[in-house]
Amino acid sequence: MMQQMQGQRAPSQWAVRVRGLPYAATEAAVGEFFTDVSIAPQGVHLAYSGDDRPTGEAYVEVLTKEDMDRALAHTGRMMGKRYIEVFPSSGEDIVRLGGIPSDMF
């Protein structure tokens, strides 16, 4: 289950999946981790399990292909004591997992 996005905007065509986040990570903390990346407004989507517990994963919508490349370069960096992995993704993945209503795509 994904935290639903508020507002009415189309998803970005560029996105990354982030794995290994501390369970207490917030959207703001994820944004700070990607300081050199332009993230879409309301573009951080934290993933939650069926019982509303954080999974340590998130999807991050970015503005350009270059931002996606910069985000991917964060693989292997640490967030606190956690090793972070970053993978290519897409707005379609976020819609499929419930982070963005499909009528916005």
N, C-alpha and C positions, 0 to 999 in steps of 0.2 A: 504494500500500500504506500502511496506517495502522498505527501502533503500537497493539497490542492492549491493551485495558483489562483490568486485573486486578480480581478480586473479582466479587461477584454483586449487582449493583444494576441497576435499570431506568434507561435513559437519560432525561435531562431532556427535557421537551417543548420547551424553549427552547435555541437554540444559534446561534452565529455562525461564519462561515468567515472566517479571517484570511489575508490574502495580503500578501507583501512582507517576511516575517520574515527576519532574518539567518539564513544557513544554519547558524550555530552556536547558534541560539536553543534554549533548553531549556524544558521545561514550566514550571519555576520562573520563568524570565524572562518567559514569556508571562503567567503569573499576576501578576507584578509590573507589567507593562504595563497590566493591567486592575485597578488598585488599588481603584477605586471600584465594582467589579462583583463580585457574589457568584457565584463559580464552584462548580459541583457538585464533590463529592469525586472525585478522579481524572478531572476533566472536561476536561483539556487533552489533545488528541490531535494530535500532530505527524504530518505527512504525509511519506512517504518514497517515492522512485522505486523502480522494479523492481530496481535494483541497490543498494538500501538507502542511497541518498543523500538528505539532506533536500531537500525541494522549496521550502521557504520558505513553506509553507502550514500551517495548523492549523485544527482545529475545536475550539470551546470551548463546553462545555455550561454554561449559567447557570441560576440557580434560578427567576427570575421574568421576566415580560414586561418589567418595569421595568429589570431587569438587562440584558436584551437591548437595550433602547433606549439604556442608558448605554454598553454595549459598542459599538453602532453609531456613537455620537458620537465614538469614537476614530479614525474614518476621517480620514486626513490627518495624524495625529500621527506623530512620528518615533520609531523604535526604533534607537538608535545613529544611523547615517547612512541608514537605510532608511525610506522612506515606506510607511506601513502602510494597507491598505485592509481594511474590515470589512463583511461582507455578512450578511444574514439567512440562516439555515440551519435545520436541524432534526435531531433524533435519527435520523430516517429516513435523512437524507443520510449521517450518520456510519455507520450500519449498512450502507448500500449500499456504502460505500467500505472496509468492513472494520475500522472502528475499534471497533465494539461487536459482539459476537456476536449474531446475529439472534434466538437463542432467549431473549435478555434483553429484547427489545423487545415 
